[in-house]
Amino acid sequence: MMAIVFGALALLAAAALVFRGADEPSGTPEARGATAPGPQQTGSGHSLGGADSTAPGSSAKVQEKPPRFAGTTCWQALDRFNDTVTLETFRDWAAPLLVAKDPIVLQYLKERLSELIGNDERRASEVLGWARDANPAEFKLLMAGLRGSQALGLPQVGARLTSLGLDESLDMGRRAGFLDELQHLKQLEPATLERLTRFAKDPASGEAGWVTTRSIGRVMKEDYERTGNAKPYLDKLLTISTESPDEPVRYLGLEMGLHSEAPLDAQSTERLAKILATEGSGEVRQVAAHELSMAQDKAQALDIYAKAFAAEQDLCVRWALFRFAARTAGRDALPVMANMATTDPRFQGDYHDFERLYASGIVDFDRIWFGLPSQDPHGCLDHHDD
């Protein structure tokens, strides 16, 4: 109980330190740039808090904003913080409140920072500048505030995030943090996408390369839903999956290619055929077989499945080629699947199960899949989802 009491007193003391008043001695956060409580004006004249004022000389009444917080709030002077804080004072004023790690306070700080940034590229860049040397807790707050602002959608802000993520003067962990934020962009410009691809497949990128690959895939999904064009991203993900020396990165590049469910053109389909023929990891070959099921040209894909199955020695990769042939072409894949079962008798029972379900009139692959006696007859799906 004593620990709880002292903890509460410490939090109140921290809050009192921030909100002691206009008569504080120099050296406090307020003395370093804060003004008295009231609306703060930006360079363009927009109010950052407090009442909305009319132009000088106007006879219109001042419109008071309703209070943002209930009078019973346990955080004393919260209304004053909300109405008086500016972007310039936010970092100093928020610092003692971060120590408490109160989730409600943290959520408020994120939202208030997003409001202060708004749709202003200069303000977003200033926050990114703070983030270069911020401690982990503050870095998380700054990135969340940026993420919630309109400014994140500005091309200049995306370019700044990319530059920080690729800045070799920063440690790789901090770079990964910046690169992770790229996933929230609506699109990546061609030059940015090229730079990120080079980094993701770089042997020295490590975990940051994995994070970058994930961000490319997630932006691809967002951009594809808006524009219907995923090809620039798919091409780069296939490049990463082909050229990265890191197996988890190669695997992720193919897996992220599936997230948009975008169809693959003939060129991309052939690149997957090469991966199936040359990739050393069975895990990566399995996910390549899955992505091949998105091929636009079903006949081309079935031919690749047949050739890859004949050359494949791994049972689990063969099971992936077998079932994804069905996912690709439905009952039209049965002749290819029959040949696979002749090549490897372990698939005879699987073939008859698929044949029976298609003969019953079912055409949807999900219904076929869940209609099978077992989705894992060869013990291969412990770490894979269909």
C-alpha positions as CSV (number, residue, x, y, z in Angstrom):
1,M,0.0,0.0,0.0
2,M,2.9,2.4,0.9
3,A,4.4,1.8,-2.6
4,I,1.1,2.6,-4.2
5,V,0.7,5.8,-2.2
6,F,4.3,7.0,-3.0
7,G,3.7,6.2,-6.7
8,A,0.6,8.3,-6.8
9,L,2.4,11.2,-5.0
10,A,5.2,11.0,-7.5
11,L,2.8,11.2,-10.4
12,L,1.0,14.2,-8.9
13,A,4.3,15.8,-8.2
14,A,5.3,15.4,-11.9
15,A,2.1,16.9,-13.0
16,A,2.5,19.8,-10.6
17,L,6.0,20.4,-12.0
18,V,4.6,20.9,-15.5
19,F,1.6,23.1,-14.5
20,R,3.0,25.2,-11.6
21,G,1.9,28.4,-13.4
22,A,3.2,31.5,-15.1
23,D,5.4,32.6,-12.2
24,E,7.7,29.6,-12.5
25,P,11.5,30.3,-12.3
26,S,13.5,30.1,-15.5
27,G,14.7,26.7,-16.6
28,T,11.3,25.1,-16.4
29,P,9.5,23.9,-19.6
30,E,7.2,26.9,-19.5
31,A,10.0,29.3,-19.1
32,R,11.7,27.8,-22.1
33,G,9.0,28.9,-24.5
34,A,5.5,28.4,-23.2
35,T,3.1,31.3,-22.9
36,A,0.3,31.9,-20.5
37,P,-2.8,29.7,-20.9
38,G,-4.8,30.5,-24.0
39,P,-5.0,29.8,-27.7
40,Q,-1.7,29.6,-29.5
41,Q,-1.3,30.9,-33.0
42,T,0.5,29.2,-35.8
43,G,2.3,31.1,-38.5
44,S,-0.9,31.0,-40.6
45,G,-3.0,32.3,-37.9
46,H,-4.8,29.1,-37.0
47,S,-5.6,28.5,-33.3
48,L,-4.1,25.5,-31.6
49,G,-6.4,25.6,-28.6
50,G,-8.7,27.7,-26.5
51,A,-11.6,29.8,-27.7
52,D,-12.1,30.7,-31.4
53,S,-11.6,34.4,-31.8
54,T,-13.1,36.6,-34.4
55,A,-11.2,39.1,-36.4
56,P,-10.4,42.5,-34.7
57,G,-13.3,44.8,-34.9
58,S,-15.8,42.2,-35.5
59,S,-19.1,42.5,-33.6
60,A,-19.6,38.7,-33.6
61,K,-19.6,37.0,-30.2
62,V,-16.7,34.8,-29.2
63,Q,-17.6,31.1,-29.6
64,E,-16.5,29.2,-26.6
65,K,-15.5,25.6,-27.2
66,P,-17.0,23.0,-25.0
67,P,-14.6,21.5,-22.5
68,R,-12.8,18.5,-23.8
69,F,-12.5,16.8,-20.4
70,A,-15.0,16.2,-17.6
71,G,-14.4,18.3,-14.5
72,T,-13.9,15.1,-12.5
73,T,-10.8,14.0,-14.4
74,C,-8.0,12.6,-12.2
75,W,-5.3,14.4,-14.1
76,Q,-5.3,17.9,-12.7
77,A,-4.9,20.8,-15.1
78,L,-5.4,18.6,-18.1
79,D,-7.7,21.2,-19.7
80,R,-4.9,23.8,-19.3
81,F,-2.3,21.4,-20.9
82,N,-4.7,20.7,-23.8
83,D,-5.4,24.4,-24.5
84,T,-2.0,25.8,-23.9
85,V,0.5,23.2,-25.3
86,T,2.1,23.9,-28.6
87,L,4.3,21.8,-30.8
88,E,7.3,23.6,-29.5
89,T,6.5,22.9,-25.8
90,F,5.0,19.4,-26.3
91,R,8.2,17.4,-26.0
92,D,9.2,19.1,-22.7
93,W,5.7,19.0,-21.2
94,A,5.0,15.4,-22.1
95,A,8.4,14.0,-20.8
96,P,7.4,13.7,-17.1
97,L,4.0,12.2,-18.1
98,L,5.7,9.4,-20.1
99,V,7.4,8.1,-17.0
100,A,4.0,7.2,-15.4
101,K,3.2,4.9,-18.4
102,D,-0.5,5.5,-17.8
103,P,-2.3,4.1,-21.0
104,I,-5.1,6.7,-20.8
105,V,-2.6,9.5,-20.6
106,L,-0.4,8.0,-23.4
107,Q,-3.5,7.7,-25.7
108,Y,-4.3,11.3,-25.1
109,L,-0.8,12.5,-25.8
110,K,-0.7,10.6,-29.1
111,E,-4.0,12.2,-30.2
112,R,-3.0,15.6,-29.1
113,L,0.3,15.4,-30.9
114,S,-1.5,14.3,-34.1
115,E,-3.7,17.4,-33.8
116,L,-0.6,19.6,-33.3
117,I,1.1,18.1,-36.4
118,G,-2.1,18.3,-38.5
119,N,-1.4,18.4,-42.3
120,D,1.8,20.4,-41.9
121,E,4.9,18.9,-43.5
122,R,7.2,21.2,-41.6
123,R,5.8,20.1,-38.3
124,A,5.9,16.4,-39.2
125,S,9.6,16.9,-40.2
126,E,10.3,18.5,-36.8
127,V,8.8,15.5,-35.0
128,L,10.8,13.1,-37.1
129,G,13.9,15.1,-36.2
130,W,13.1,14.6,-32.5
131,A,12.7,10.9,-33.1
132,R,16.3,10.5,-34.3
133,D,17.6,10.6,-30.7
134,A,14.5,9.9,-28.6
135,N,14.4,7.2,-26.0
136,P,12.3,4.1,-26.9
137,A,9.2,5.3,-25.0
138,E,9.3,8.8,-26.6
139,F,10.1,7.3,-30.0
140,K,6.9,5.2,-29.8
141,L,4.8,8.2,-28.8
142,L,6.3,10.4,-31.6
143,M,5.7,7.8,-34.3
144,A,2.1,7.2,-33.0
145,G,1.4,10.9,-33.1
146,L,2.8,11.1,-36.7
147,R,0.8,8.1,-37.7
148,G,-2.5,9.7,-36.6
149,S,-1.8,13.0,-38.4
150,Q,-2.9,14.0,-41.9
151,A,0.7,14.9,-42.7
152,L,1.7,11.2,-42.9
153,G,0.0,11.2,-46.4
154,L,2.2,13.9,-47.7
155,P,4.9,12.7,-50.2
156,Q,7.6,14.8,-48.5
157,V,6.9,13.1,-45.2
158,G,7.2,9.6,-46.7
159,A,10.5,10.6,-48.3
160,R,11.8,11.9,-45.0
161,L,10.8,8.6,-43.3
162,T,12.6,6.7,-46.0
163,S,15.7,8.8,-45.7
164,L,15.8,8.2,-41.9
165,G,15.3,4.5,-42.4
166,L,18.2,4.3,-44.8
167,D,20.5,6.7,-42.8
168,E,23.6,4.7,-42.1
169,S,24.6,7.0,-39.2
170,L,21.7,5.6,-37.2
171,D,21.7,2.3,-35.4
172,M,19.9,-0.5,-37.2
173,G,17.2,-0.8,-34.6
174,R,16.2,2.9,-34.9
175,R,16.3,2.6,-38.7
176,A,13.9,-0.4,-38.5
177,G,11.6,1.7,-36.4
178,F,11.4,4.4,-39.2
179,L,11.1,1.8,-41.9
180,D,8.2,0.1,-40.1
181,E,6.2,3.3,-40.2
182,L,6.3,3.2,-44.0
183,Q,3.7,0.5,-43.9
184,H,1.1,3.2,-43.1
185,L,1.6,5.1,-46.3
186,K,-0.9,4.9,-49.1
187,Q,1.7,4.5,-51.8
188,L,5.4,4.4,-52.5
189,E,6.9,6.5,-55.3
190,P,9.0,4.5,-57.9
191,A,12.3,6.0,-56.7
192,T,11.5,5.2,-53.1
193,L,10.4,1.7,-53.9
194,E,13.7,1.1,-55.7
195,R,15.7,2.3,-52.8
196,L,13.8,0.2,-50.3
197,T,14.2,-2.9,-52.5
198,R,17.9,-2.5,-52.7
199,F,18.1,-2.2,-48.9
200,A,15.8,-5.1,-48.2
201,K,17.9,-7.5,-50.2
202,D,21.2,-6.2,-48.8
203,P,22.9,-8.8,-46.7
204,A,23.7,-6.2,-44.1
205,S,20.1,-5.1,-43.6
206,G,19.3,-7.9,-41.1
207,E,15.9,-7.5,-39.4
208,A,15.5,-4.1,-40.9
209,G,15.4,-5.7,-44.3
210,W,12.6,-8.0,-43.1
211,V,10.7,-5.0,-41.7
212,T,11.2,-3.1,-45.0
213,T,9.8,-6.1,-47.0
214,R,6.7,-6.2,-44.9
215,S,6.2,-2.5,-45.3
216,I,6.4,-2.8,-49.1
217,G,3.8,-5.6,-49.0
218,R,1.4,-3.7,-46.8
219,V,1.6,-0.5,-48.9
220,M,1.0,-2.6,-52.0
221,K,-2.2,-3.9,-50.5
222,E,-3.4,-0.4,-49.8
223,D,-2.4,1.0,-53.2
224,Y,-3.9,-2.0,-55.0
225,E,-7.3,-1.5,-53.3
226,R,-7.3,2.1,-54.5
227,T,-5.8,1.9,-57.9
228,G,-6.0,-1.8,-59.0
229,N,-2.3,-1.8,-59.9
230,A,0.0,-4.0,-57.8
231,K,2.6,-4.8,-60.4
232,P,5.4,-2.3,-59.3
233,Y,5.3,-3.7,-55.8
234,L,5.0,-7.4,-56.9
235,D,8.0,-7.0,-59.2
236,K,10.1,-5.7,-56.3
237,L,8.9,-8.3,-53.9
238,L,9.8,-11.0,-56.4
239,T,13.2,-9.4,-56.8
240,I,13.7,-9.5,-53.0
241,S,12.5,-13.1,-52.9
242,T,15.0,-14.0,-55.6
243,E,18.1,-12.1,-54.6
244,S,18.1,-11.7,-50.8
245,P,20.6,-14.0,-49.1
246,D,18.3,-14.1,-46.0
247,E,15.8,-17.0,-46.1
248,P,13.2,-15.3,-43.8
249,V,13.3,-12.2,-46.1
250,R,12.9,-14.3,-49.2
251,Y,10.0,-16.2,-47.6
252,L,8.3,-12.9,-46.5
253,G,8.7,-11.4,-49.9
254,L,6.6,-14.2,-51.5
255,E,4.1,-14.2,-48.6
256,M,3.5,-10.5,-48.8
257,G,2.9,-10.9,-52.5
258,L,-0.2,-12.9,-51.6
259,H,-1.8,-10.3,-49.4
260,S,-3.2,-8.1,-52.1
261,E,-4.5,-11.2,-54.0
262,A,-3.5,-9.4,-57.2
263,P,-3.3,-11.6,-60.3
264,L,0.2,-12.4,-61.7
265,D,1.1,-11.7,-65.3
266,A,3.1,-14.1,-67.5
267,Q,6.4,-12.5,-66.6
268,S,5.8,-12.8,-62.8
269,T,4.6,-16.4,-63.3
270,E,7.9,-17.3,-65.0
271,R,9.9,-15.7,-62.2
272,L,8.1,-18.0,-59.8
273,A,8.9,-21.0,-62.0
274,K,12.6,-20.0,-61.6
275,I,12.3,-19.8,-57.8
276,L,10.7,-23.2,-57.7
277,A,13.5,-24.6,-59.8
278,T,16.5,-22.9,-58.0
279,E,15.5,-22.0,-54.4
280,G,17.3,-24.0,-51.8
281,S,14.8,-23.7,-49.0
282,G,11.8,-26.1,-49.1
283,E,9.9,-23.6,-46.9
284,V,10.4,-20.9,-49.6
285,R,9.5,-23.3,-52.4
286,Q,6.2,-24.0,-50.6
287,V,5.2,-20.4,-50.4
288,A,6.2,-19.9,-54.0
289,A,3.8,-22.7,-55.0
290,H,1.1,-20.9,-53.1
291,E,1.8,-17.5,-54.8
292,L,1.8,-19.3,-58.2
293,S,-1.9,-20.0,-57.7
294,M,-2.5,-16.3,-58.4
295,A,-1.3,-16.7,-62.0
296,Q,-3.7,-15.2,-64.7
297,D,-2.7,-17.9,-67.2
298,K,-3.9,-21.1,-65.6
299,A,-2.4,-23.4,-68.3
300,Q,1.0,-21.8,-67.8
301,A,0.8,-22.3,-64.1
302,L,-0.3,-25.9,-64.4
303,D,2.6,-26.6,-66.7
304,I,5.0,-25.1,-64.1
305,Y,3.4,-27.2,-61.3
306,A,3.8,-30.4,-63.3
307,K,7.5,-29.8,-64.1
308,A,8.3,-28.6,-60.6
309,F,6.6,-31.7,-59.1
310,A,8.6,-34.1,-61.3
311,A,11.9,-32.5,-60.2
312,E,11.0,-32.1,-56.6
313,Q,12.2,-34.5,-53.9
314,D,10.7,-33.0,-50.8
315,L,7.3,-34.5,-49.8
316,C,5.9,-31.3,-48.3
317,V,6.9,-29.2,-51.3
318,R,5.2,-31.8,-53.5
319,W,2.0,-31.6,-51.3
320,A,2.1,-27.8,-51.8
321,L,2.4,-28.2,-55.6
322,F,-0.4,-30.8,-55.7
323,R,-3.0,-28.9,-53.7
324,F,-2.2,-25.4,-55.1
325,A,-2.6,-26.8,-58.6
326,A,-6.2,-27.4,-57.6
327,R,-6.5,-24.0,-56.1
328,T,-5.2,-22.5,-59.4
329,A,-7.4,-24.3,-61.9
330,G,-10.1,-26.2,-60.1
331,R,-11.3,-29.4,-61.7
332,D,-9.2,-28.5,-64.8
333,A,-6.2,-29.4,-62.7
334,L,-7.3,-33.0,-62.2
335,P,-5.4,-34.5,-65.2
336,V,-2.2,-32.8,-63.9
337,M,-2.9,-34.0,-60.3
338,A,-3.5,-37.6,-61.6
339,N,-0.1,-37.6,-63.2
340,M,1.4,-36.3,-60.0
341,A,-0.2,-39.2,-58.1
342,T,1.2,-41.7,-60.7
343,T,4.6,-40.2,-60.2
344,D,4.3,-40.4,-56.4
345,P,1.8,-43.1,-55.2
346,R,1.6,-41.3,-51.8
347,F,-0.8,-38.9,-53.4
348,Q,-3.2,-41.5,-54.8
349,G,-5.6,-41.2,-51.9
350,D,-5.4,-37.4,-52.1
351,Y,-6.2,-37.4,-55.8
352,H,-9.3,-39.6,-55.3
353,D,-10.5,-37.3,-52.6
354,F,-10.3,-34.2,-54.9
355,E,-11.8,-36.1,-57.8
356,R,-14.8,-37.2,-55.7
357,L,-15.5,-33.7,-54.4
358,Y,-15.2,-32.1,-57.8
359,A,-17.6,-34.8,-59.2
360,S,-20.1,-33.8,-56.6
361,G,-20.5,-30.4,-58.2
362,I,-18.4,-28.3,-55.8
363,V,-16.3,-25.7,-57.5
364,D,-15.2,-23.4,-54.7
365,F,-11.7,-24.3,-53.5
366,D,-12.4,-23.4,-49.9
367,R,-15.3,-25.9,-49.8
368,I,-13.2,-28.5,-51.6
369,W,-10.4,-27.9,-49.1
370,F,-12.6,-28.2,-46.0
371,G,-14.4,-31.2,-47.5
372,L,-11.2,-33.3,-47.5
373,P,-10.9,-36.0,-44.9
374,S,-7.7,-34.3,-43.7
375,Q,-6.1,-31.0,-44.6
376,D,-2.7,-32.4,-43.5
377,P,-2.4,-36.0,-44.7
378,H,1.4,-35.7,-45.0
379,G,2.1,-33.8,-41.7
380,C,3.3,-30.7,-43.5
381,L,1.1,-27.9,-42.3
382,D,2.3,-27.4,-38.7
383,H,3.8,-24.0,-39.6
384,H,1.8,-23.1,-42.7
385,D,-1.7,-21.6,-43.3
386,D,-3.7,-22.0,-46.4
